[in-house]
Amino acid sequence: MIIPPMLNTAIKAARRAATIINRASFDVSLLKVTQKSHNDFVTEVDKAAEDAIIDVLKTAYPDHAILAEESGASDNLHDENENVWIIDPLDGTTNFIHGFPQYCVSIALQQRGIITQAVVYDPTRNDLFTASKGAGAYLNEKRIRVGKRDKIADALIGTGFPFRDLDGLNEYVKMFKVMTEHSAGLRRPGAAALDLAYVAAGRLDGFFEKGLKPWDIAAGSLLVTEAGGLVGTFKGDSDYLYKGDVIAGSPKIFSQQVNLLSEFA
């Protein structure tokens, strides 16, 4: 497996962030936690991990733009910059502060509007998911593919519940009912980037969620497509990254999810 320089830099940045996260995980009770909005938390670890990622990326590529969860957009993001790093330093912060081991670092490179490099790193399991556009998806340097199940009745589906804006909760309950009736089961682990990585690795057969941010989706979406799957909106369209409503899965499971969920688009 030949790792492109930009992907290698992203891996280095993810591991640097993971060192900070792992050190803090030994005693999460000592963390300073701030509530950004209802049920939306940030810790000093999120910020320190993001700073570490940006430092590594900016050292290697000082002209590249940044779109990150905690610090937002860099000043040069809207200067027709063709290289944008999309970063979630700790996806699954609520899990992390409770000691629930389901969280990850997510880093993607968008070039001229297309995601070309992706890293999702799970520091609790030392699982490193990587992908480069046109070169396949990997878990710890071993090629991965989406699951082979072709009927949604046999499929294990990941999702995410509304937690910031609860206005959509009633709609979600309806989606939950539809998908529970038609699938083998639903799972809500609490870190969308890792859920998408699990789809790429065949650990989940599909995934759906509304109201996500680009940093939740960017890296995981490339993992899925490079693993042979599809990613789209609830109508199956390709403008999911900034719309934030996402369905992912193997081609057949993807299309069946779209058929079931398009009414909620």
Residue pairs with C-beta under 8 A, 6 or more apart in sequence:
1 138
1 141
3 11
3 130
4 117
4 132
4 135
6 61
6 109
6 116
6 117
7 117
7 118
7 119
7 130
7 132
9 56
9 57
9 60
9 61
10 57
10 85
10 107
10 108
10 109
10 117
10 118
10 119
11 119
11 121
11 128
11 130
12 56
13 52
13 53
13 56
13 57
13 107
13 119
14 53
14 105
14 107
14 119
14 121
14 128
15 121
16 52
16 53
16 55
16 56
17 49
17 50
17 52
17 53
17 89
17 90
17 105
17 121
18 49
18 105
18 121
18 123
19 52
20 45
20 48
20 49
20 52
21 45
21 49
21 90
21 96
21 103
21 105
21 123
22 123
24 30
24 31
24 43
24 45
25 96
25 99
25 123
25 124
28 96
28 97
28 98
28 99
31 43
31 44
31 45
31 97
32 43
32 44
33 41
33 42
33 43
33 97
34 41
34 42
34 43
35 41
36 42
37 164
38 163
38 164
38 165
38 166
39 94
39 163
39 164
40 163
40 164
41 93
41 94
41 97
42 70
42 93
43 90
43 93
43 96
43 97
45 90
45 96
46 69
46 70
46 89
46 90
46 93
47 70
47 89
49 89
49 90
49 105
50 68
50 69
50 70
50 71
50 87
50 89
52 89
53 68
53 87
53 89
53 105
53 107
54 66
54 68
54 71
54 85
54 87
57 64
57 66
57 85
57 107
58 64
58 66
61 83
61 85
63 76
63 81
63 83
64 81
64 83
64 84
64 85
64 109
65 73
65 74
65 76
65 77
65 79
65 81
65 83
65 84
65 85
66 73
66 74
66 77
66 84
66 85
66 87
67 73
67 74
67 77
67 84
67 85
67 86
67 87
67 214
67 215
68 85
68 86
68 87
68 88
68 89
68 215
69 87
69 88
69 89
69 213
69 215
70 89
77 84
82 111
82 112
83 109
83 110
83 111
84 109
84 110
84 111
85 107
85 108
85 109
85 110
86 107
86 108
86 109
86 110
86 115
86 214
86 215
86 218
86 219
87 106
87 107
87 108
87 215
88 105
88 106
88 107
88 193
88 213
88 215
88 216
89 105
90 96
90 103
90 104
90 105
91 103
91 104
91 105
91 106
91 191
91 192
91 193
91 194
91 215
91 216
92 102
92 103
92 104
92 189
92 190
92 191
92 194
93 103
94 163
94 190
95 101
95 102
95 103
95 189
95 190
95 191
96 103
100 190
101 124
101 125
102 124
102 189
102 190
102 191
102 194
103 122
103 123
103 124
103 190
103 191
103 194
104 120
104 121
104 122
104 123
104 191
104 193
104 194
104 197
105 119
105 120
105 121
105 123
106 119
106 120
106 121
106 193
106 215
106 216
106 218
106 219
106 220
107 118
107 119
107 219
108 115
108 117
108 118
108 119
108 218
108 219
108 222
109 115
109 116
109 117
109 118
110 116
110 218
114 133
115 133
115 218
115 219
115 221
115 222
115 241
116 132
116 133
116 222
117 131
117 132
117 133
117 222
118 129
118 130
118 131
118 132
118 218
118 219
118 220
118 221
118 222
118 223
118 226
119 128
119 129
119 130
119 219
120 129
120 193
120 194
120 196
120 197
120 219
120 220
120 223
121 127
121 128
121 129
122 128
122 129
122 194
122 197
126 140
127 139
127 140
127 197
128 139
128 140
128 141
129 137
129 138
129 139
129 144
129 197
129 200
129 201
129 219
129 223
130 137
130 138
130 141
130 223
131 137
131 138
131 200
131 219
131 222
131 223
131 226
131 227
132 226
133 222
133 226
134 226
135 226
136 143
136 226
136 227
137 143
137 144
137 145
137 200
137 222
137 223
137 224
137 226
137 227
138 144
139 197
139 201
144 200
144 201
144 202
144 227
145 202
145 227
145 228
146 199
146 200
146 202
146 205
146 224
146 227
146 228
146 229
146 249
146 250
147 155
147 199
147 202
147 204
147 205
147 250
147 253
148 202
148 250
149 155
149 205
149 250
149 253
150 250
150 252
150 253
151 252
151 256
152 182
152 183
152 205
152 206
152 253
152 256
152 257
152 260
153 182
153 183
153 184
154 184
154 205
155 183
155 184
155 205
155 206
155 249
155 253
155 256
156 183
156 184
156 185
156 187
156 204
156 205
156 206
157 179
157 183
157 184
157 185
157 186
157 187
157 204
157 205
157 206
157 207
157 208
157 249
157 257
158 186
158 187
158 188
158 189
158 195
158 198
158 199
158 204
158 206
158 207
158 208
159 175
159 176
159 179
159 186
159 187
159 188
159 195
159 207
159 208
159 209
160 188
160 190
160 192
160 195
160 209
160 212
161 169
161 172
161 188
162 168
162 169
162 172
162 210
162 211
164 211
165 211
168 210
168 211
171 264
172 210
174 264
175 208
175 261
175 264
176 186
178 260
178 261
179 186
179 208
179 257
179 260
179 261
180 186
182 256
182 260
183 206
187 204
189 195
192 207
192 209
192 212
192 216
192 217
192 220
192 246
193 215
193 216
193 217
193 219
193 220
194 220
195 204
195 207
195 209
195 220
196 207
196 217
196 219
196 220
196 221
196 223
196 224
196 231
196 248
197 219
197 220
197 223
198 204
198 207
199 205
199 206
199 207
199 220
199 223
199 224
199 227
199 229
199 248
199 249
200 220
200 223
200 224
200 226
200 227
200 229
201 227
202 227
205 249
205 250
205 253
206 247
206 248
206 249
206 250
206 253
206 254
206 257
207 246
207 247
207 248
207 249
208 234
208 246
208 247
208 248
208 257
208 261
209 245
209 246
210 234
210 244
210 245
210 246
210 264
211 244
211 245
212 244
212 245
212 246
213 244
214 241
214 242
214 244
216 244
217 231
217 240
217 241
217 244
217 246
218 241
220 248
221 231
221 240
221 241
221 246
221 248
224 230
224 231
224 248
224 249
225 231
228 250
228 251
229 248
229 249
229 250
229 251
229 254
230 248
230 249
230 250
230 251
230 254
230 255
231 240
231 246
231 247
231 248
231 254
232 238
232 240
232 246
232 247
232 248
232 254
232 258
233 239
233 240
233 243
233 245
233 246
233 247
233 265
234 245
234 247
234 258
234 261
234 262
234 264
234 265
235 258
235 262
235 265
236 247
236 254
236 255
236 258
236 262
240 246
245 265
247 254
247 257
247 258
247 261
248 254
249 257
